[in-house]
């Protein structure tokens, strides 16, 4: 049976991963339902919605050149409408004025960014110097921590 995009059919869940569920469609064909296509609500754990061996109704979303079949459980539901999700403001920003602080402000004074008016080579040189300094600090830190290892006090030779 040749599958077509938009077809709704029955399948059996054969495996679960953190990112989705694999569904056997019969005739040796298997498709995957991405976690975002399992339910119309937020899915934190896929096992809260499907389990291996469960029969599910799925809609074929796409079939790529390699033959991978993308499926949806939520779009196969009766009355499903593909409506854009409403973006809700983060709870910390609900009742606050949305003003960004002035960039590089420290104790009320504006400071020029250090990378302003630098060429790419100058920025890369500065980054490399900073990286080298951090690596040297890390090496010094680990050398002093490990300097006592391997020595035994009072051991005979």
N, C-alpha and C positions, 0 to 999 in steps of 0.2 A: 504494500500500500504506500503510495507516494504522499508524503505530508505536504500540506500547504499552510502558509502563514495565515493565521486567523482561525484555523481549525480547532474545535474544542473536542477533546477526547478523554477517555479514561486511561489511567495508568496506575502502576503500583510502585510505591516508594521502595527503592532498593538500597539506598544509602544516604547518610546524612554527614554533612561537614559543617564547620562554623559559618561558611558562606552560602550554604544552600542545600538542596536535596536533589538526589538523582532519581529519576522516574523511568521505569521500564514501560515503553509504549507498545510492546509486542513486536513481532517480526524482527527481532534482534536489534531494535532501535531503542536508544536510551537518550533522554534529554535531561537538562538541569534546570531547576527552579532556583533562581538567585534568592537570597534571604529577603530582599526588598520586594519580591513578587509572591511571597507566601501568603500574606494577609494584608488587609487594608489598614491595619493598625501597626504600630511599631513592634518589630519582632526583635527581642533581645536574645532569646534562646529559641532556636528553631524547633527543639524538642517539645516546646510548649504548644506547637501547632500541628506537627506531623511526626510520625514514627515509622520505622522500617516495617514494610508489609502492608501499610495502609493504602487503600484504594483512594485515588484522588482524581478530580476532574481538572484538566489542565488545558490551557490555550497555547498554541504554538505562536511564539513571538518572532522568532527568526531562525534561519538555518544558514550557517556560514559556508564558505567554500570547502572547508575541511569536513563538513557534514555535522558539525556540532549544532545541537538543537537547543534553543533557549525557550523555556516554558514559563507560564505564569499560572498560579493557582488563583490568585485574587481576581485576575481579569476573566477567569472562567466562571466566576460566580454570577448568578442571575442578578440583574439590576446594577452591575458594576458600571460606573461612569468614570472615565478618565478625566478627572478634574484636577487642575493644578492645586498643589498644597498651599495653604495659607501660611505665610511666614509670620511667626510670632516673635516679638522682641524678647530678648533674654530678660529674665526676671530682675536682674540687677540694673537694667536700663529702662524699665517701664516708666517710672515717674521722674526720671532725671533729664535735665537739659542735655542734649546731645552736642556738646562742644568739645572739640579736641584741644588739649593744651598746646600752647605754642611749642614747637620743636626745640629741643636742647635748652630747656629752661631749667636753671638750677639756682635756687634761692633768689628767684625773681629776676635774674639776669639772663639775657639772651646770649648764647655763645654760638660761635660759628662752628659748623660741623668740621671735623678734622679732615674729612675726605673731600671737602668742597674745593674745586679748582685743582685737583690732582689728576695727573694722567693715569691711564690704566697701569702703566709700568710702575709708577710711584706707589699706587695703591697696592699692587702685588708685592713690591719690595717691602712696604710697611707690614703687610700681612705676614710675609715670610719671616721678618725680624721678630714680630710678635709670637709667631708659632715656634720659632727657634728658642725664644726666651722661655716659653711655657714648657717646652720639652726639656730644657736644661733644668728648670725648677722641679719638674716631675722626676727626672733622673736623680737629682740631688736628694729629693725626698725619699725615693725608694732605696737609694744607696745607704742613707743613714739608718733607715729602718732595718735593713738586712745586714748591716756591718757586724752585728754580734752573732749571726748564725754560723754554725759550723765549729765554733770554739767551745771546748769543754773546759770547765774550770776544775782543776785538781785531777785531771785525767792523766794516767801513766802512758808513757810512750814506749 
